[in-house]
Amino acid sequence: MHCHGRSQRVVIRRTSRQGMTVEFASGLRPHDLVRVQLFSNRTLSGVVVWSVAAYCGVAFDTPLADDDPVLLSQY
């Protein structure tokens, strides 16, 4: 995950068409713009909508398609 000019490794816990929940994200607050780099070299952009301890929720800039491989992958 990239935000505020720095990158950090996170664990994706849940993914939906509209966004994802990540764990081990630090220093993020609602309204922060983020980019999530996946192992497949794909990048998803969005905004932090909530943050509690080491967890945060990200709403994607563009919802994923119903058949998007990200939704079919197990993280």
Gaussian input, Z-matrix of N, CA and C with variables (Angstrom, degrees):
# hf/3-21g

backbone

0 1
 N
 C     1     B1
 C     2     B2     1     A1
 N     3     B3     2     A2     1     D1
 C     4     B4     3     A3     2     D2
 C     5     B5     4     A4     3     D3
 N     6     B6     5     A5     4     D4
 C     7     B7     6     A6     5     D5
 C     8     B8     7     A7     6     D6
 N     9     B9     8     A8     7     D7
 C    10    B10     9     A9     8     D8
 C    11    B11    10    A10     9     D9
 N    12    B12    11    A11    10    D10
 C    13    B13    12    A12    11    D11
 C    14    B14    13    A13    12    D12
 N    15    B15    14    A14    13    D13
 C    16    B16    15    A15    14    D14
 C    17    B17    16    A16    15    D15
 N    18    B18    17    A17    16    D16
 C    19    B19    18    A18    17    D17
 C    20    B20    19    A19    18    D18
 N    21    B21    20    A20    19    D19
 C    22    B22    21    A21    20    D20
 C    23    B23    22    A22    21    D21
 N    24    B24    23    A23    22    D22
 C    25    B25    24    A24    23    D23
 C    26    B26    25    A25    24    D24
 N    27    B27    26    A26    25    D25
 C    28    B28    27    A27    26    D26
 C    29    B29    28    A28    27    D27
 N    30    B30    29    A29    28    D28
 C    31    B31    30    A30    29    D29
 C    32    B32    31    A31    30    D30
 N    33    B33    32    A32    31    D31
 C    34    B34    33    A33    32    D32
 C    35    B35    34    A34    33    D33
 N    36    B36    35    A35    34    D34
 C    37    B37    36    A36    35    D35
 C    38    B38    37    A37    36    D36
 N    39    B39    38    A38    37    D37
 C    40    B40    39    A39    38    D38
 C    41    B41    40    A40    39    D39
 N    42    B42    41    A41    40    D40
 C    43    B43    42    A42    41    D41
 C    44    B44    43    A43    42    D42
 N    45    B45    44    A44    43    D43
 C    46    B46    45    A45    44    D44
 C    47    B47    46    A46    45    D45
 N    48    B48    47    A47    46    D46
 C    49    B49    48    A48    47    D47
 C    50    B50    49    A49    48    D48
 N    51    B51    50    A50    49    D49
 C    52    B52    51    A51    50    D50
 C    53    B53    52    A52    51    D51
 N    54    B54    53    A53    52    D52
 C    55    B55    54    A54    53    D53
 C    56    B56    55    A55    54    D54
 N    57    B57    56    A56    55    D55
 C    58    B58    57    A57    56    D56
 C    59    B59    58    A58    57    D57
 N    60    B60    59    A59    58    D58
 C    61    B61    60    A60    59    D59
 C    62    B62    61    A61    60    D60
 N    63    B63    62    A62    61    D61
 C    64    B64    63    A63    62    D62
 C    65    B65    64    A64    63    D63
 N    66    B66    65    A65    64    D64
 C    67    B67    66    A66    65    D65
 C    68    B68    67    A67    66    D66
 N    69    B69    68    A68    67    D67
 C    70    B70    69    A69    68    D68
 C    71    B71    70    A70    69    D69
 N    72    B72    71    A71    70    D70
 C    73    B73    72    A72    71    D71
 C    74    B74    73    A73    72    D72
 N    75    B75    74    A74    73    D73
 C    76    B76    75    A75    74    D74
 C    77    B77    76    A76    75    D75
 N    78    B78    77    A77    76    D76
 C    79    B79    78    A78    77    D77
 C    80    B80    79    A79    78    D78
 N    81    B81    80    A80    79    D79
 C    82    B82    81    A81    80    D80
 C    83    B83    82    A82    81    D81
 N    84    B84    83    A83    82    D82
 C    85    B85    84    A84    83    D83
 C    86    B86    85    A85    84    D84
 N    87    B87    86    A86    85    D85
 C    88    B88    87    A87    86    D86
 C    89    B89    88    A88    87    D87
 N    90    B90    89    A89    88    D88
 C    91    B91    90    A90    89    D89
 C    92    B92    91    A91    90    D90
 N    93    B93    92    A92    91    D91
 C    94    B94    93    A93    92    D92
 C    95    B95    94    A94    93    D93
 N    96    B96    95    A95    94    D94
 C    97    B97    96    A96    95    D95
 C    98    B98    97    A97    96    D96
 N    99    B99    98    A98    97    D97
 C   100   B100    99    A99    98    D98
 C   101   B101   100   A100    99    D99
 N   102   B102   101   A101   100   D100
 C   103   B103   102   A102   101   D101
 C   104   B104   103   A103   102   D102
 N   105   B105   104   A104   103   D103
 C   106   B106   105   A105   104   D104
 C   107   B107   106   A106   105   D105
 N   108   B108   107   A107   106   D106
 C   109   B109   108   A108   107   D107
 C   110   B110   109   A109   108   D108
 N   111   B111   110   A110   109   D109
 C   112   B112   111   A111   110   D110
 C   113   B113   112   A112   111   D111
 N   114   B114   113   A113   112   D112
 C   115   B115   114   A114   113   D113
 C   116   B116   115   A115   114   D114
 N   117   B117   116   A116   115   D115
 C   118   B118   117   A117   116   D116
 C   119   B119   118   A118   117   D117
 N   120   B120   119   A119   118   D118
 C   121   B121   120   A120   119   D119
 C   122   B122   121   A121   120   D120
 N   123   B123   122   A122   121   D121
 C   124   B124   123   A123   122   D122
 C   125   B125   124   A124   123   D123
 N   126   B126   125   A125   124   D124
 C   127   B127   126   A126   125   D125
 C   128   B128   127   A127   126   D126
 N   129   B129   128   A128   127   D127
 C   130   B130   129   A129   128   D128
 C   131   B131   130   A130   129   D129
 N   132   B132   131   A131   130   D130
 C   133   B133   132   A132   131   D131
 C   134   B134   133   A133   132   D132
 N   135   B135   134   A134   133   D133
 C   136   B136   135   A135   134   D134
 C   137   B137   136   A136   135   D135
 N   138   B138   137   A137   136   D136
 C   139   B139   138   A138   137   D137
 C   140   B140   139   A139   138   D138
 N   141   B141   140   A140   139   D139
 C   142   B142   141   A141   140   D140
 C   143   B143   142   A142   141   D141
 N   144   B144   143   A143   142   D142
 C   145   B145   144   A144   143   D143
 C   146   B146   145   A145   144   D144
 N   147   B147   146   A146   145   D145
 C   148   B148   147   A147   146   D146
 C   149   B149   148   A148   147   D147
 N   150   B150   149   A149   148   D148
 C   151   B151   150   A150   149   D149
 C   152   B152   151   A151   150   D150
 N   153   B153   152   A152   151   D151
 C   154   B154   153   A153   152   D152
 C   155   B155   154   A154   153   D153
 N   156   B156   155   A155   154   D154
 C   157   B157   156   A156   155   D155
 C   158   B158   157   A157   156   D156
 N   159   B159   158   A158   157   D157
 C   160   B160   159   A159   158   D158
 C   161   B161   160   A160   159   D159
 N   162   B162   161   A161   160   D160
 C   163   B163   162   A162   161   D161
 C   164   B164   163   A163   162   D162
 N   165   B165   164   A164   163   D163
 C   166   B166   165   A165   164   D164
 C   167   B167   166   A166   165   D165
 N   168   B168   167   A167   166   D166
 C   169   B169   168   A168   167   D167
 C   170   B170   169   A169   168   D168
 N   171   B171   170   A170   169   D169
 C   172   B172   171   A171   170   D170
 C   173   B173   172   A172   171   D171
 N   174   B174   173   A173   172   D172
 C   175   B175   174   A174   173   D173
 C   176   B176   175   A175   174   D174
 N   177   B177   176   A176   175   D175
 C   178   B178   177   A177   176   D176
 C   179   B179   178   A178   177   D177
 N   180   B180   179   A179   178   D178
 C   181   B181   180   A180   179   D179
 C   182   B182   181   A181   180   D180
 N   183   B183   182   A182   181   D181
 C   184   B184   183   A183   182   D182
 C   185   B185   184   A184   183   D183
 N   186   B186   185   A185   184   D184
 C   187   B187   186   A186   185   D185
 C   188   B188   187   A187   186   D186
 N   189   B189   188   A188   187   D187
 C   190   B190   189   A189   188   D188
 C   191   B191   190   A190   189   D189
 N   192   B192   191   A191   190   D190
 C   193   B193   192   A192   191   D191
 C   194   B194   193   A193   192   D192
 N   195   B195   194   A194   193   D193
 C   196   B196   195   A195   194   D194
 C   197   B197   196   A196   195   D195
 N   198   B198   197   A197   196   D196
 C   199   B199   198   A198   197   D197
 C   200   B200   199   A199   198   D198
 N   201   B201   200   A200   199   D199
 C   202   B202   201   A201   200   D200
 C   203   B203   202   A202   201   D201
 N   204   B204   203   A203   202   D202
 C   205   B205   204   A204   203   D203
 C   206   B206   205   A205   204   D204
 N   207   B207   206   A206   205   D205
 C   208   B208   207   A207   206   D206
 C   209   B209   208   A208   207   D207
 N   210   B210   209   A209   208   D208
 C   211   B211   210   A210   209   D209
 C   212   B212   211   A211   210   D210
 N   213   B213   212   A212   211   D211
 C   214   B214   213   A213   212   D212
 C   215   B215   214   A214   213   D213
 N   216   B216   215   A215   214   D214
 C   217   B217   216   A216   215   D215
 C   218   B218   217   A217   216   D216
 N   219   B219   218   A218   217   D217
 C   220   B220   219   A219   218   D218
 C   221   B221   220   A220   219   D219
 N   222   B222   221   A221   220   D220
 C   223   B223   222   A222   221   D221
 C   224   B224   223   A223   222   D222

   B1=1.4267
   B2=1.5163
   B3=1.3234
   B4=1.4536
   B5=1.5313
   B6=1.3277
   B7=1.4653
   B8=1.5282
   B9=1.3029
   B10=1.4736
   B11=1.5294
   B12=1.3299
   B13=1.4495
   B14=1.5138
   B15=1.3252
   B16=1.4631
   B17=1.5263
   B18=1.3197
   B19=1.4642
   B20=1.5103
   B21=1.3147
   B22=1.4620
   B23=1.5259
   B24=1.3219
   B25=1.4716
   B26=1.5195
   B27=1.3237
   B28=1.4614
   B29=1.5210
   B30=1.3197
   B31=1.4619
   B32=1.5189
   B33=1.3187
   B34=1.4625
   B35=1.5172
   B36=1.3272
   B37=1.4664
   B38=1.5221
   B39=1.3082
   B40=1.4750
   B41=1.5129
   B42=1.3299
   B43=1.4614
   B44=1.5150
   B45=1.3159
   B46=1.4662
   B47=1.5281
   B48=1.2985
   B49=1.4612
   B50=1.5293
   B51=1.3281
   B52=1.4630
   B53=1.5264
   B54=1.3418
   B55=1.4566
   B56=1.5081
   B57=1.3222
   B58=1.4569
   B59=1.5210
   B60=1.3303
   B61=1.4537
   B62=1.5170
   B63=1.3284
   B64=1.4574
   B65=1.5237
   B66=1.3221
   B67=1.4587
   B68=1.5277
   B69=1.3024
   B70=1.4598
   B71=1.5294
   B72=1.3263
   B73=1.4643
   B74=1.5213
   B75=1.3049
   B76=1.4635
   B77=1.5190
   B78=1.3179
   B79=1.4547
   B80=1.5154
   B81=1.3211
   B82=1.4641
   B83=1.5121
   B84=1.3227
   B85=1.4704
   B86=1.5193
   B87=1.3301
   B88=1.4669
   B89=1.5275
   B90=1.3112
   B91=1.4681
   B92=1.5242
   B93=1.3512
   B94=1.4623
   B95=1.5243
   B96=1.3173
   B97=1.4611
   B98=1.5177
   B99=1.3400
   B100=1.4628
   B101=1.5174
   B102=1.3281
   B103=1.4648
   B104=1.5158
   B105=1.3256
   B106=1.4617
   B107=1.5267
   B108=1.3177
   B109=1.4657
   B110=1.5246
   B111=1.3263
   B112=1.4549
   B113=1.5271
   B114=1.3282
   B115=1.4603
   B116=1.5236
   B117=1.3224
   B118=1.4617
   B119=1.5261
   B120=1.3302
   B121=1.4661
   B122=1.5265
   B123=1.2756
   B124=1.4662
   B125=1.5179
   B126=1.3165
   B127=1.4619
   B128=1.5230
   B129=1.3293
   B130=1.4663
   B131=1.5214
   B132=1.3143
   B133=1.4644
   B134=1.5115
   B135=1.3278
   B136=1.4535
   B137=1.5118
   B138=1.3194
   B139=1.4572
   B140=1.5252
   B141=1.3294
   B142=1.4638
   B143=1.5284
   B144=1.3325
   B145=1.4652
   B146=1.5227
   B147=1.3355
   B148=1.4681
   B149=1.5249
   B150=1.3274
   B151=1.4506
   B152=1.5217
   B153=1.3354
   B154=1.4658
   B155=1.5198
   B156=1.3231
   B157=1.4712
   B158=1.5252
   B159=1.3278
   B160=1.4609
   B161=1.5296
   B162=1.3238
   B163=1.4606
   B164=1.5183
   B165=1.3325
   B166=1.4583
   B167=1.5247
   B168=1.3108
   B169=1.4518
   B170=1.5076
   B171=1.3205
   B172=1.4561
   B173=1.5195
   B174=1.3257
   B175=1.4619
   B176=1.5247
   B177=1.3371
   B178=1.4619
   B179=1.5255
   B180=1.3361
   B181=1.4656
   B182=1.5192
   B183=1.3360
   B184=1.4610
   B185=1.5196
   B186=1.3439
   B187=1.4676
   B188=1.5283
   B189=1.3184
   B190=1.4573
   B191=1.5276
   B192=1.3085
   B193=1.4695
   B194=1.5265
   B195=1.3178
   B196=1.4722
   B197=1.5185
   B198=1.3270
   B199=1.4688
   B200=1.5321
   B201=1.3153
   B202=1.4673
   B203=1.5283
   B204=1.3322
   B205=1.4702
   B206=1.5278
   B207=1.3098
   B208=1.4645
   B209=1.5268
   B210=1.3253
   B211=1.4529
   B212=1.5225
   B213=1.3145
   B214=1.4510
   B215=1.5216
   B216=1.3338
   B217=1.4578
   B218=1.5279
   B219=1.3057
   B220=1.4571
   B221=1.5134
   B222=1.3182
   B223=1.4678
   B224=1.4979
   A1=107.39
   A2=116.46
   A3=121.97
   A4=109.18
   A5=115.90
   A6=121.64
   A7=107.95
   A8=117.11
   A9=122.47
   A10=112.17
   A11=117.24
   A12=121.15
   A13=115.53
   A14=117.28
   A15=119.93
   A16=109.78
   A17=114.29
   A18=120.82
   A19=109.55
   A20=115.92
   A21=121.53
   A22=108.55
   A23=114.85
   A24=120.16
   A25=108.40
   A26=115.00
   A27=121.13
   A28=108.20
   A29=115.33
   A30=121.67
   A31=107.19
   A32=116.06
   A33=121.21
   A34=107.77
   A35=116.64
   A36=121.64
   A37=112.61
   A38=118.21
   A39=122.54
   A40=108.66
   A41=115.07
   A42=120.31
   A43=109.10
   A44=115.69
   A45=121.77
   A46=107.04
   A47=116.53
   A48=120.20
   A49=110.74
   A50=116.76
   A51=120.85
   A52=114.39
   A53=118.59
   A54=118.24
   A55=113.25
   A56=115.75
   A57=120.78
   A58=110.86
   A59=114.33
   A60=122.23
   A61=106.66
   A62=116.41
   A63=120.57
   A64=110.08
   A65=114.47
   A66=121.48
   A67=108.81
   A68=116.44
   A69=124.87
   A70=112.36
   A71=116.44
   A72=121.62
   A73=107.30
   A74=117.40
   A75=119.01
   A76=110.72
   A77=114.54
   A78=120.67
   A79=115.24
   A80=117.49
   A81=120.50
   A82=110.48
   A83=114.77
   A84=120.71
   A85=109.40
   A86=116.97
   A87=119.33
   A88=111.16
   A89=114.27
   A90=125.36
   A91=113.55
   A92=118.37
   A93=120.31
   A94=109.25
   A95=116.41
   A96=121.89
   A97=108.18
   A98=116.56
   A99=121.40
   A100=110.89
   A101=114.19
   A102=122.72
   A103=106.69
   A104=116.58
   A105=121.98
   A106=107.67
   A107=115.99
   A108=122.30
   A109=108.29
   A110=117.14
   A111=121.91
   A112=110.11
   A113=116.87
   A114=121.15
   A115=111.75
   A116=117.08
   A117=121.18
   A118=111.67
   A119=116.76
   A120=123.77
   A121=112.47
   A122=116.98
   A123=122.33
   A124=108.78
   A125=116.12
   A126=120.79
   A127=109.15
   A128=115.51
   A129=122.01
   A130=107.84
   A131=116.80
   A132=121.95
   A133=110.00
   A134=114.78
   A135=118.87
   A136=111.93
   A137=113.98
   A138=121.73
   A139=108.90
   A140=116.10
   A141=120.79
   A142=107.82
   A143=116.91
   A144=120.74
   A145=112.24
   A146=116.56
   A147=120.48
   A148=108.37
   A149=115.35
   A150=121.02
   A151=109.13
   A152=116.74
   A153=122.76
   A154=107.24
   A155=116.52
   A156=122.59
   A157=109.06
   A158=118.02
   A159=121.45
   A160=112.92
   A161=118.16
   A162=122.42
   A163=110.32
   A164=116.25
   A165=119.81
   A166=109.20
   A167=114.51
   A168=121.85
   A169=109.07
   A170=116.29
   A171=122.54
   A172=108.81
   A173=116.55
   A174=121.91
   A175=107.45
   A176=116.63
   A177=120.75
   A178=110.82
   A179=115.30
   A180=120.36
   A181=110.78
   A182=115.49
   A183=122.00
   A184=108.06
   A185=118.49
   A186=120.17
   A187=111.50
   A188=116.05
   A189=121.35
   A190=110.07
   A191=116.01
   A192=121.04
   A193=108.99
   A194=116.19
   A195=120.92
   A196=112.88
   A197=117.22
   A198=120.88
   A199=112.62
   A200=116.80
   A201=120.44
   A202=110.11
   A203=117.66
   A204=121.09
   A205=113.45
   A206=118.76
   A207=121.52
   A208=110.45
   A209=117.05
   A210=121.20
   A211=111.65
   A212=117.18
   A213=121.87
   A214=112.10
   A215=116.88
   A216=121.40
   A217=110.83
   A218=115.23
   A219=121.19
   A220=107.85
   A221=117.17
   A222=121.50
   A223=109.44
   D1=137.67
   D2=-179.59
   D3=-120.93
   D4=129.70
   D5=179.02
   D6=-163.24
   D7=147.40
   D8=177.32
   D9=56.69
   D10=33.80
   D11=177.71
   D12=74.36
   D13=12.57
   D14=178.54
   D15=-137.25
   D16=157.96
   D17=178.39
   D18=-114.18
   D19=149.19
   D20=175.61
   D21=-145.55
   D22=148.68
   D23=177.03
   D24=-82.32
   D25=134.66
   D26=178.29
   D27=-131.52
   D28=166.84
   D29=175.04
   D30=-113.96
   D31=127.05
   D32=177.90
   D33=-82.96
   D34=120.66
   D35=-177.84
   D36=-96.37
   D37=-38.44
   D38=-179.43
   D39=-145.52
   D40=144.27
   D41=176.06
   D42=-134.51
   D43=137.90
   D44=174.74
   D45=-132.09
   D46=178.84
   D47=177.52
   D48=-60.77
   D49=-34.05
   D50=-173.98
   D51=-90.10
   D52=-21.13
   D53=-176.99
   D54=177.38
   D55=-164.05
   D56=-177.92
   D57=-148.82
   D58=157.82
   D59=171.66
   D60=-107.22
   D61=130.93
   D62=179.28
   D63=-122.52
   D64=151.20
   D65=178.15
   D66=-116.15
   D67=155.78
   D68=-179.97
   D69=70.69
   D70=27.14
   D71=173.66
   D72=-92.05
   D73=128.91
   D74=179.83
   D75=-124.12
   D76=147.71
   D77=175.89
   D78=75.51
   D79=16.69
   D80=-179.39
   D81=-102.72
   D82=145.44
   D83=179.04
   D84=-133.01
   D85=158.32
   D86=176.36
   D87=-51.98
   D88=141.65
   D89=179.47
   D90=84.94
   D91=-4.18
   D92=174.87
   D93=-69.27
   D94=136.50
   D95=175.91
   D96=-87.11
   D97=132.90
   D98=-176.77
   D99=-132.80
   D100=159.11
   D101=170.23
   D102=-127.61
   D103=132.10
   D104=179.03
   D105=-110.77
   D106=117.21
   D107=178.45
   D108=-92.54
   D109=119.15
   D110=-179.73
   D111=-90.28
   D112=161.98
   D113=178.56
   D114=-59.79
   D115=-25.37
   D116=-179.62
   D117=-77.12
   D118=5.53
   D119=-177.44
   D120=71.67
   D121=15.65
   D122=175.93
   D123=-93.55
   D124=144.14
   D125=179.70
   D126=-117.92
   D127=132.50
   D128=175.66
   D129=-113.42
   D130=132.92
   D131=-179.97
   D132=-107.89
   D133=148.11
   D134=178.73
   D135=-171.33
   D136=-165.76
   D137=-178.69
   D138=-131.09
   D139=140.79
   D140=176.64
   D141=-71.05
   D142=127.00
   D143=-179.94
   D144=-106.24
   D145=-21.71
   D146=174.13
   D147=-156.35
   D148=156.12
   D149=179.69
   D150=-150.72
   D151=125.27
   D152=178.46
   D153=-137.77
   D154=118.79
   D155=-178.53
   D156=52.25
   D157=-122.23
   D158=-176.68
   D159=-94.11
   D160=10.32
   D161=-179.88
   D162=-110.55
   D163=151.57
   D164=170.73
   D165=-152.65
   D166=157.45
   D167=176.38
   D168=-109.56
   D169=135.15
   D170=-179.06
   D171=-118.99
   D172=127.52
   D173=173.23
   D174=-96.04
   D175=125.69
   D176=-179.13
   D177=-68.05
   D178=148.03
   D179=174.30
   D180=-63.79
   D181=-37.80
   D182=178.97
   D183=-129.45
   D184=122.64
   D185=179.46
   D186=-57.84
   D187=148.89
   D188=177.53
   D189=-77.96
   D190=153.52
   D191=174.86
   D192=-71.72
   D193=155.93
   D194=179.69
   D195=-55.95
   D196=-32.07
   D197=-176.94
   D198=-104.03
   D199=19.04
   D200=179.94
   D201=-62.01
   D202=132.94
   D203=179.96
   D204=-57.46
   D205=-27.30
   D206=177.98
   D207=-60.27
   D208=-36.69
   D209=-179.44
   D210=-73.98
   D211=-24.15
   D212=-178.12
   D213=-90.04
   D214=-16.78
   D215=-178.50
   D216=-78.57
   D217=149.83
   D218=174.00
   D219=-104.53
   D220=118.48
   D221=179.11
   D222=-98.09

